[in-house]
């Protein structure tokens, strides 16, 4: 009797903006040797992370089918799919319901590629999915240049250490290179139950423990400037004001609070002066350095810089109405729309989450970037930006997990300022 052919598929997808420019990557691996059998990647235009991940899964399964001379019936293939998307793994395993209308047809398409009995799913940490991740990023990089990914240009397999499908398998007896031993290792890997196969999926505060420690962003709005009490538009296109005496006091109170808690491990800041001064006060108390992140700057409010809302209403009424009605509309005079801000903030978020996985980072920034991070974490619409209150020197917090999910922990806490 012919033994079924066995494959491992690793797949990933990404979106620089979520939604934003997106791409996927997938690799088919021989589980006995770790050899790469096929790669697939594609830039898919503007999409969400989850759509890109599903597209990567579909591409990986199709690549397996293409390796079978007589189609899926050839020897009854057995495929283990490994992904760092908890959502896709749990939904395709049938343990989580598929509620989002964009996901249902993609899941159905993935299920049709190979017989359901031939495919099992396993969640893996992001660091074990580097090959597929690199392919997805190669595809997005190609899309940025107005091109599609080309296999001949790929360095993902060369640059990425093998994700240890073969190396991480249970050891078996037998001399090096023993074919029977290699086959036994492959069978052991493919027959091993997935880690979450019997676990009850948990979300929110009860997030599954196998995701590891999240990257936690403690979001500190800068202290007051002379413009803050007057509620004037103060973005990145204005005078870059310094902290007022009140603002400096607020920064010191924040520094005292963070020193008492002892949880902050890293500090990043907007390049604008009011944030650098606020971050500097905390850094001096904690003995940490401040890393400047350009993507954390405030919105450029164009011709509205320095004006009150009433003054903008009086001078640019029609423009203000359009701005309030759509996140894609920029302020008068070459300002920056909230949609543009969201794209750069999301890109900065993704970079920081990757850099500071498992660590607690103080992110010193402004009203719009903080509200945007909270909005994206909640999956809330753009108009929610107008429904959040963020006081000067207030603290909010968002935790980001390895599967791409986020948990809002705190919003607009000013308890450390009660004596300010």
Rosetta blueprint (number, residue, H / E / L):
1 X L
2 X L
3 X L
4 X L
5 X L
6 X E
7 X E
8 X E
9 X E
10 X E
11 X E
12 X E
13 X E
14 X E
15 X E
16 X E
17 X L
18 X L
19 X L
20 X E
21 X E
22 X E
23 X E
24 X E
25 X E
26 X E
27 X E
28 X E
29 X E
30 X L
31 X L
32 X L
33 X L
34 X L
35 X L
36 X E
37 X E
38 X E
39 X E
40 X E
41 X E
42 X E
43 X E
44 X E
45 X E
46 X E
47 X E
48 X L
49 X H
50 X H
51 X H
52 X H
53 X H
54 X H
55 X H
56 X H
57 X H
58 X H
59 X H
60 X H
61 X H
62 X H
63 X H
64 X H
65 X H
66 X H
67 X L
68 X L
69 X L
70 X L
71 X H
72 X H
73 X H
74 X L
75 X L
76 X L
77 X L
78 X E
79 X E
80 X E
81 X E
82 X E
83 X E
84 X L
85 X L
86 X H
87 X H
88 X H
89 X H
90 X H
91 X H
92 X H
93 X L
94 X L
95 X L
96 X L
97 X L
98 X L
99 X L
100 X L
101 X H
102 X H
103 X H
104 X H
105 X H
106 X H
107 X H
108 X H
109 X H
110 X H
111 X H
112 X H
113 X H
114 X L
115 X L
116 X H
117 X H
118 X H
119 X E
120 X E
121 X E
122 X E
123 X E
124 X L
125 X L
126 X H
127 X H
128 X H
129 X L
130 X H
131 X H
132 X H
133 X H
134 X H
135 X H
136 X H
137 X H
138 X H
139 X H
140 X H
141 X H
142 X H
143 X H
144 X H
145 X L
146 X L
147 X L
148 X L
149 X L
150 X L
151 X H
152 X H
153 X H
154 X L
155 X L
156 X H
157 X H
158 X H
159 X H
160 X L
161 X L
162 X L
163 X L
164 X L
165 X L
166 X L
167 X L
168 X L
169 X L
170 X L
171 X L
172 X L
173 X L
174 X L
175 X L
176 X L
177 X L
178 X L
179 X H
180 X H
181 X H
182 X H
183 X H
184 X H
185 X H
186 X H
187 X H
188 X H
189 X H
190 X H
191 X H
192 X L
193 X L
194 X L
195 X L
196 X L
197 X L
198 X L
199 X L
200 X L
201 X L
202 X L
203 X L
204 X H
205 X H
206 X H
207 X L
208 X L
209 X H
210 X H
211 X H
212 X L
213 X L
214 X L
215 X E
216 X E
217 X E
218 X E
219 X E
220 X E
221 X E
222 X L
223 X L
224 X L
225 X E
226 X L
227 X L
228 X L
229 X L
230 X L
231 X L
232 X E
233 X L
234 X L
235 X L
236 X L
237 X L
238 X L
239 X L
240 X L
241 X L
242 X L
243 X E
244 X L
245 X H
246 X H
247 X H
248 X H
249 X H
250 X H
251 X H
252 X H
253 X H
254 X H
255 X H
256 X H
257 X H
258 X H
259 X H
260 X H
261 X H
262 X L
263 X L
264 X L
265 X L
266 X E
267 X E
268 X E
269 X E
270 X L
271 X L
272 X L
273 X H
274 X H
275 X H
276 X H
277 X H
278 X H
279 X H
280 X H
281 X H
282 X H
283 X H
284 X H
285 X H
286 X H
287 X L
288 X L
289 X L
290 X E
291 X E
292 X E
293 X L
294 X H
295 X H
296 X H
297 X L
298 X L
299 X L
300 X L
301 X L
302 X H
303 X H
304 X H
305 X L
306 X L
307 X L
308 X E
309 X H
310 X H
311 X H
312 X H
313 X H
314 X H
315 X H
316 X L
317 X H
318 X H
319 X H
320 X H
321 X H
322 X H
323 X H
324 X H
325 X H
326 X L
327 X L
328 X L
329 X L
330 X L
331 X L
332 X L
333 X L
334 X L
335 X L
336 X L
337 X L
338 X H
339 X H
340 X H
341 X H
342 X H
343 X H
344 X H
345 X H
346 X H
347 X H
348 X H
349 X H
350 X H
351 X H
352 X H
353 X H
354 X H
355 X H
356 X L
357 X L
358 X L
359 X L
360 X E
361 X E
362 X E
363 X E
364 X E
365 X E
366 X L
367 X H
368 X H
369 X H
370 X H
371 X H
372 X H
373 X H
374 X H
375 X H
376 X H
377 X H
378 X H
379 X L
380 X L
381 X L
382 X H
383 X H
384 X H
385 X H
386 X H
387 X H
388 X L
389 X L
390 X L
391 X L
392 X L
393 X L
394 X L
395 X E
396 X E
397 X E
398 X E
399 X E
400 X E
401 X L
402 X L
403 X L
404 X L
405 X L
406 X E
407 X E
408 X E
409 X E
410 X E
411 X E
412 X E
413 X E
414 X L
415 X H
416 X H
417 X H
418 X L
419 X L
420 X L
